Amino acid sequence: MSILILDEVSKVYEGKVAHLAVNQLSFEVEKGEFLAIMGPSGSGKTTLLNMISTIDTPTSGELFIDGTNPINLTKNDLALFRRRHLGFVFQDFNLLPALTVEENMILPLTLDGQPVETMKRKVAILAEQLDLTPILDKRPAEISGGQAQRTAIGRALIHEPSIILADEPTGNLDSKAARDVLELLTEVNKRRQTTIIMVTHDAIAASYCDRVLFIKDGQYFNEIYKDDRRQTFFQRILNLLSLLGGNVNDLSTIRLS
């Protein structure tokens, strides 16, 4: 069953010169799939993620999340839909510095007016799974980048969204913390059947996914599915990235451990 459907979606930004950021893009994402979206800088990845996250609307074409076309919702209903159905993980964590790890994690439940007992129960379970229990009362400035990103993942998961949207989630992490976060996302995807859509420049990060969708100049370029060995999948991703062109610095050249 498809949880996300894009049908001939285009996005034009008006200006002195109109810019076609996404051009007649069609694809579907199955429930429980872990999808990576890759492409050179300026290929339309961020615009695409903004449309899926309902922050931006398509100029033409249709987009359905869980059977709903967000464009048909009122502003209030859209905010509620986004909060209930989507979870977000960002490159720079986006934690609120004045709040503790626990308070950051329960933020979506607080906004939703959930009972305190429900919040405590959910945060306890998640903190255990994410190895955050010892640092629940610390603030973002007092924890490592890896812990901050695990906190952000906890915040994204706590209201059990249909889809997690991850924008370069390992971009600010060292290789060990990045690997921990990717293994965590994989586990979340398998254990909870949470659909994850991740934009990344990093071939290693993409090699954790079920499928990699490549876009170029806002258009579908190619897609590949994982095979039994992550090493060979990683190599196929690198091969396709080299075909795509773009900035050579966008590509991961680290060996896969």
Residue, then its C-alpha position, 0 to 999 in steps of 0.5 A: m500500500s502506498i503511503l505517499i503518491l506524487d503524480e506529475v508534481s511540478k514546482v515553479y518559483e516565480g521571480k524575474v526569471a521563473h525557476l522550475a525546481v521540480n518538473q513533472l515528478s511521479f513516484e510512490v512510497e510504500k508503507g514501511e519503506f526506507l527511501a533515500i532521495m539523492g541528486p546534485s546540489g540544486s537538483g530539487k531535493t529540498t523543494l521536493l522535501n518541502m512539498i512532502s512536508t506540506i510546508d510548500t505546495p505544488t504548482s501543478g500535479e497531485l500529492f497524497i499522504d495517507g490518502t489525503n491531498p494536503i492542498n485541500l485542508t484549511k490552515n488549521d487542519l493542515a497544521l494538525f495533519r502535519r503534526r499528527h502524520l509527519g515527524f521531522v529530523f534535521q541536519d542541525f537537530n533543531l532542538l530548543p536550547a532552553l528545554t531539557v532532552e525530555e522536554n524537547m522529546i515530548l514537545p509534539l505531545t505538549l502541543d497536542g495537549q496529551p495527558v502528562e501520564t501519557m507523555k511520561r510513559k511514551v518518553a520512558i519507552l523511547a528514551e530506553q530504546l534510544d539510549l537517552t535515559p541517563i541524559l533526560d534532564k540535560r540541555p542540548a548544550e550539555i550533550s554530544g551531536g549524536q545524542a542531540q540527533r537521537t533526541a531529535i529522532g525521539r521527538a520525531l517518533i513520539h507521536e507515532p507519525s506515518i512518515i519521518l522526513a529526514d533532511e541530511p540527518t548525519g550531515n553534522l555528525d562524525s562517522k561513528a555517531a552517523r553510523d549509530v543514527l543510521e542503524l537507529l533509523t533502520e531499527v525504527n523502520k523495521r520495528r515500527q514499520t515507520t516510513i522514512i524518507m531521507v534526503t542525503h548527499d552521503a552514499i554511505a547513509a543511502s546504502y542503509c535504505d531500501r531504495v534510492l531515488f535519484i533526481k536531476d534538474g527537478q526530474y526523475f533520473n533513476e532509482i535502485y533497490k538494495d541487494d543482499r550486500r550493503q557493500t555492493f549497494f553502496q558501490r552501485i549508488l556511487n556509480l549512479l552518482s558519478l553518472l549524475g555529475g554535480n559537485v564532486n564534493d557532494l559524493s561520499t568517498i569514505r570506505l564502507s566499514 
